[in-house]
Amino acid sequence: MPAPSSRAVPPRPLLTPEAVASPCIDVCRMDGEFCAGCWRTIAEIACWGNAGDAEKRLILAAVAQRRARLDPDAGLAGNCAD
């Protein structure tokens, strides 16, 4: 019977290259229905940790639509032509 390997299995990285990163920017404050930092709802924030990448991408798409609708000037920050 072979001896058990003494090499430990290296831990898996928390994020793989194809993993979807959290949109959290550490401004965790609810401003009405949405987080003032990442624009997610409480439900979206709560399910993020257990969501698969496909669901996370759907959340990010909803966030992008929401932000474009409610904060249309957000993409223009710092682009003043004075």
MITIFI-731340 format. One line per 10 residues: number of its first residue (from 1); their letters; for each residue x, y, z of C-alpha. Coordinates in steps of 0.2 Angstrom, whole numbers. Layout:
% residues N
NUM = A = X Y Z; ...
***
This chain:
% residues 82
1 = MPAPSSRAVP = 0 0 0; 8 17 -5; 11 30 9; -1 44 9; 6 60 1; 13 73 13; 10 87 1; -5 98 6; -17 103 -8; -15 122 -11
11 = PRPLLTPEAV = -31 132 -7; -41 137 -22; -41 155 -25; -57 165 -20; -58 173 -37; -54 164 -53; -51 174 -69; -69 171 -75; -77 174 -58; -88 189 -56
21 = ASPCIDVCRM = -81 202 -43; -93 211 -31; -98 228 -36; -96 234 -17; -85 249 -15; -87 250 4; -100 263 4; -112 252 13; -127 263 16; -145 261 10
31 = DGEFCAGCWR = -152 276 1; -170 272 -1; -172 256 -10; -153 255 -16; -136 255 -8; -128 272 -11; -111 263 -16; -115 249 -27; -133 252 -32; -139 235 -27
41 = TIAEIACWGN = -155 231 -17; -155 222 0; -161 206 -9; -147 207 -22; -134 210 -8; -140 196 2; -140 183 -12; -123 189 -19; -112 177 -9; -122 161 -14
51 = AGDAEKRLIL = -126 167 -32; -118 159 -47; -108 169 -60; -123 170 -72; -135 176 -58; -121 189 -53; -120 195 -71; -139 197 -71; -138 208 -55; -124 218 -63
61 = AAVAQRRARL = -134 221 -78; -149 227 -67; -137 238 -58; -131 246 -74; -149 249 -80; -154 256 -64; -139 268 -62; -141 274 -80; -159 278 -77; -158 286 -59
71 = DPDAGLAGNC = -140 294 -61; -138 298 -79; -123 309 -76; -113 296 -67; -103 291 -82; -98 309 -85; -90 312 -68; -73 321 -71; -77 325 -90; -81 343 -88
81 = AD = -76 353 -104; -75 370 -95
***
